[in-house]
Amino acid sequence: MHSGTQSQAHILALKATWDALWDEYLKPRWHRQRLGLHHA
């Protein structure tokens, strides 16, 4: 049972990391897109 719990924690940690990375990656893109729409 211990290894199963370990791998689940690992997956949750990976997901949290990816969520944070995507959040940081998308923020500037959306911001640029909004600016572009305002200039159009």
ABEGO torsion letter per residue (X at the ends): XAAAAAAAAAAAAAAAAAAAAAAAAAAAAAAAAAAAAAAX
